[in-house]
Amino acid sequence: MSELVRPFAALRPLPNRAVDVIAPPYDVVSTEEARALAHDRPLSFLHVSRPEVDLPAGSSPYSDAAYARGAASFAALRKAVLVRESAPSYYVYRMSANGREQTGVACVGSIAAYEAGRIKKHELTRPDKENDRVRNIASLNAQTGPVLCAYRSSAALRDLLRAATAAPPTLRALGPNEVVHEVWRVGDDRRVAALSAALNALDALYIADGHHRAAAAARVARERRDASAAASASQQFLVVAFPHDEMQILDYNRVVRDTNGLSIEALLARVREAFAVEPSARAIAPEAPRTFGMRVAGRWYRLRIRNDLVPVDPVASLDVSLLQDRLLAPILSIGDPRTDPRIDFVGGARGLSELERRVASGAAAVAFSLHATRMEQLMAVADAGKLMPPKSTWFEPKLADGLLSHVLD
C-alpha cells in the first residue's frame, strides 16, 4: 500500500512560551476579533495567521502588504521563541475541554494520497479562500494551519498513543474557549516505525475541517514538483488525525432573513406538507435525526419530516439536505445556500439563544435548529465520492494555530 503519512521535523514554540504563541485557527475569528485577541500579545500566532491586525484599520487581509507582514512576523517568532526539531517525529496531540478529551497524532499527509482520494474530502472549496491559503503558504514557505482529519478508530493506534502519553507532554497550553492543548513528541526510532506502520495501514484519512488548506497545499505541491518530489517537504501537508469515535460534531443551524413573502399562517401550512408541526413552549434542540426546531414570530415549533420523504442516498438523507430540499428551497426560495445572501449559518457552540436573538432583533425572520451530523455519515459521503452540503459540520474543539508548523524546505 502506498504511503499515507510520514513523520516530520516540526517547528514549535519553546515549552515555556507555548501559552504566548497559541492562537485560534485563522478562519474562526474576524479581523476585529483577531485584533482584540492579539492586542498586548506580541508573540500570538495571530500576527502570522491574521497579519492585517498589524496594518492600519481597513487594510485588506489579501493585500501584498498583509502577506509580507505575516512573513515578517513569522520570521520574528522563529528568531524569538520557535524551534525546529532536529529529526522527523510524530506528535501526539490531545485536546481536553468540558470533561472530555480526544487524542490523535500530528504528521504530514501525502499530497499523492490526497490526489488519489485516499485522504478523502467531502466539501467543495471557494477559489478566493483557496488562493489566500496558497499565498499564505508561499509567503511563509510553511504550512502553519493543520488540517483536521479523522480515521476509523484503531486499537493498534490507541495503544501506541496511550504509551506515548505516559510521559509529561512536550507542550501544554490553555487555548481559546478553555481548551487545553497538549503535545507529546515521539522521536524514538522504534516508536516512529510503529506509528508509521499503524498509520499507513489505515484505509483512509477523512478531512473533517481544513479543505481549503489541503487544496492549497496540493496546488503549492504541484507548482514545486520536481525529480525529487517523493522526498520533498512540499509534497506533504500538515495533518492532525483523530479516531472518529472521539471527535465531536456540533449542530450547524440556519437563519433566514425573511419568510419569502409568506404570512406565518401560510408558512406553517406549507411546512405541514412535508413535516409534522408541533408548537413548543421551549427551545428545540433536536434529540434525534430528521427532527428540526423552527423559531418564528416569537415561538418554537418542532418539525418532523415524513419518513417516506427520506431518501437512501448518503447525501440526500442528511438532515441539512432534508431541510434544504424540503423547506428552504421550495418554501423560502433559498436556491444555493453557498451564495444566497438571505441565509446565514450559526455554529452550535453559540447555542439556541443565538437563534432566538437573531429572530428577536429582526436580523432574521425564521431560524432552524438541526441535529448534528454524525461522523459515520461524513465518512459514508466521502467513501461514496460525494460532497456534503455547505455548513454541514461544526467540529468542536478546534485545533490551535502556532503549536506545530511544517516548513517546506
ChimeraX attribute file (.defattr): number of C-alpha atoms within 10 A of each C-alpha:
attribute: neighborCount
match mode: 1-to-1
recipient: residues
	/A:1	7
	/A:2	10
	/A:3	16
	/A:4	23
	/A:5	25
	/A:6	21
	/A:7	21
	/A:8	24
	/A:9	21
	/A:10	26
	/A:11	20
	/A:12	22
	/A:13	25
	/A:14	18
	/A:15	17
	/A:16	13
	/A:17	17
	/A:18	24
	/A:19	20
	/A:20	19
	/A:21	26
	/A:22	24
	/A:23	26
	/A:24	22
	/A:25	21
	/A:26	18
	/A:27	12
	/A:28	10
	/A:29	14
	/A:30	11
	/A:31	21
	/A:32	13
	/A:33	12
	/A:34	22
	/A:35	20
	/A:36	12
	/A:37	17
	/A:38	19
	/A:39	14
	/A:40	9
	/A:41	13
	/A:42	13
	/A:43	23
	/A:44	24
	/A:45	27
	/A:46	30
	/A:47	26
	/A:48	30
	/A:49	27
	/A:50	24
	/A:51	27
	/A:52	26
	/A:53	27
	/A:54	18
	/A:55	14
	/A:56	8
	/A:57	11
	/A:58	10
	/A:59	15
	/A:60	15
	/A:61	17
	/A:62	18
	/A:63	12
	/A:64	12
	/A:65	15
	/A:66	22
	/A:67	24
	/A:68	16
	/A:69	21
	/A:70	25
	/A:71	23
	/A:72	17
	/A:73	23
	/A:74	24
	/A:75	14
	/A:76	14
	/A:77	21
	/A:78	15
	/A:79	10
	/A:80	13
	/A:81	17
	/A:82	24
	/A:83	15
	/A:84	16
	/A:85	14
	/A:86	11
	/A:87	11
	/A:88	18
	/A:89	22
	/A:90	24
	/A:91	27
	/A:92	25
	/A:93	24
	/A:94	23
	/A:95	22
	/A:96	16
	/A:97	15
	/A:98	9
	/A:99	5
	/A:100	9
	/A:101	16
	/A:102	17
	/A:103	21
	/A:104	24
	/A:105	25
	/A:106	29
	/A:107	28
	/A:108	25
	/A:109	26
	/A:110	25
	/A:111	26
	/A:112	19
	/A:113	18
	/A:114	22
	/A:115	12
	/A:116	10
	/A:117	16
	/A:118	20
	/A:119	24
	/A:120	24
	/A:121	27
	/A:122	23
	/A:123	21
	/A:124	13
	/A:125	16
	/A:126	11
	/A:127	12
	/A:128	11
	/A:129	14
	/A:130	19
	/A:131	16
	/A:132	18
	/A:133	23
	/A:134	21
	/A:135	16
	/A:136	25
	/A:137	23
	/A:138	17
	/A:139	17
	/A:140	20
	/A:141	16
	/A:142	22
	/A:143	26
	/A:144	27
	/A:145	28
	/A:146	27
	/A:147	23
	/A:148	23
	/A:149	27
	/A:150	25
	/A:151	21
	/A:152	17
	/A:153	14
	/A:154	14
	/A:155	11
	/A:156	13
	/A:157	20
	/A:158	16
	/A:159	10
	/A:160	15
	/A:161	22
	/A:162	12
	/A:163	11
	/A:164	17
	/A:165	19
	/A:166	9
	/A:167	9
	/A:168	11
	/A:169	18
	/A:170	19
	/A:171	20
	/A:172	22
	/A:173	21
	/A:174	19
	/A:175	21
	/A:176	17
	/A:177	11
	/A:178	12
	/A:179	20
	/A:180	18
	/A:181	25
	/A:182	21
	/A:183	25
	/A:184	22
	/A:185	20
	/A:186	21
	/A:187	19
	/A:188	12
	/A:189	11
	/A:190	10
	/A:191	17
	/A:192	17
	/A:193	14
	/A:194	13
	/A:195	23
	/A:196	18
	/A:197	16
	/A:198	15
	/A:199	23
	/A:200	16
	/A:201	13
	/A:202	17
	/A:203	12
	/A:204	21
	/A:205	30
	/A:206	25
	/A:207	25
	/A:208	26
	/A:209	21
	/A:210	20
	/A:211	21
	/A:212	22
	/A:213	27
	/A:214	30
	/A:215	23
	/A:216	26
	/A:217	25
	/A:218	22
	/A:219	19
	/A:220	19
	/A:221	21
	/A:222	14
	/A:223	10
	/A:224	13
	/A:225	14
	/A:226	11
	/A:227	7
	/A:228	8
	/A:229	15
	/A:230	14
	/A:231	9
	/A:232	15
	/A:233	19
	/A:234	27
	/A:235	24
	/A:236	29
	/A:237	30
	/A:238	27
	/A:239	27
	/A:240	22
	/A:241	27
	/A:242	27
	/A:243	20
	/A:244	22
	/A:245	15
	/A:246	15
	/A:247	20
	/A:248	19
	/A:249	19
	/A:250	19
	/A:251	26
	/A:252	24
	/A:253	28
	/A:254	24
	/A:255	23
	/A:256	23
	/A:257	18
	/A:258	17
	/A:259	19
	/A:260	15
	/A:261	9
	/A:262	13
	/A:263	10
	/A:264	13
	/A:265	9
	/A:266	12
	/A:267	17
	/A:268	15
	/A:269	13
	/A:270	16
	/A:271	19
	/A:272	17
	/A:273	13
	/A:274	17
	/A:275	22
	/A:276	14
	/A:277	19
	/A:278	13
	/A:279	14
	/A:280	14
	/A:281	8
	/A:282	10
	/A:283	18
	/A:284	21
	/A:285	20
	/A:286	18
	/A:287	11
	/A:288	11
	/A:289	16
	/A:290	21
	/A:291	22
	/A:292	25
	/A:293	25
	/A:294	24
	/A:295	26
	/A:296	21
	/A:297	10
	/A:298	10
	/A:299	14
	/A:300	21
	/A:301	21
	/A:302	22
	/A:303	23
	/A:304	19
	/A:305	22
	/A:306	14
	/A:307	10
	/A:308	7
	/A:309	12
	/A:310	16
	/A:311	12
	/A:312	9
	/A:313	11
	/A:314	19
	/A:315	21
	/A:316	18
	/A:317	17
	/A:318	26
	/A:319	21
	/A:320	27
	/A:321	19
	/A:322	19
	/A:323	20
	/A:324	22
	/A:325	15
	/A:326	18
	/A:327	20
	/A:328	24
	/A:329	14
	/A:330	13
	/A:331	16
	/A:332	22
	/A:333	14
	/A:334	20
	/A:335	13
	/A:336	14
	/A:337	18
	/A:338	13
	/A:339	9
	/A:340	12
	/A:341	11
	/A:342	16
	/A:343	20
	/A:344	16
	/A:345	17
	/A:346	21
	/A:347	19
	/A:348	23
	/A:349	14
	/A:350	12
	/A:351	14
	/A:352	20
	/A:353	10
	/A:354	16
	/A:355	26
	/A:356	20
	/A:357	13
	/A:358	19
	/A:359	22
	/A:360	16
	/A:361	9
	/A:362	11
	/A:363	14
	/A:364	23
	/A:365	19
	/A:366	27
	/A:367	27
	/A:368	26
	/A:369	26
	/A:370	26
	/A:371	23
	/A:372	24
	/A:373	20
	/A:374	19
	/A:375	20
	/A:376	12
	/A:377	15
	/A:378	23
	/A:379	24
	/A:380	15
	/A:381	22
	/A:382	23
	/A:383	17
	/A:384	12
	/A:385	12
	/A:386	16
	/A:387	15
	/A:388	21
	/A:389	19
	/A:390	17
	/A:391	18
	/A:392	23
	/A:393	24
	/A:394	21
	/A:395	18
	/A:396	16
	/A:397	21
	/A:398	18
	/A:399	24
	/A:400	25
	/A:401	22
	/A:402	29
	/A:403	28
	/A:404	26
	/A:405	23
	/A:406	26
	/A:407	20
	/A:408	17
	/A:409	8
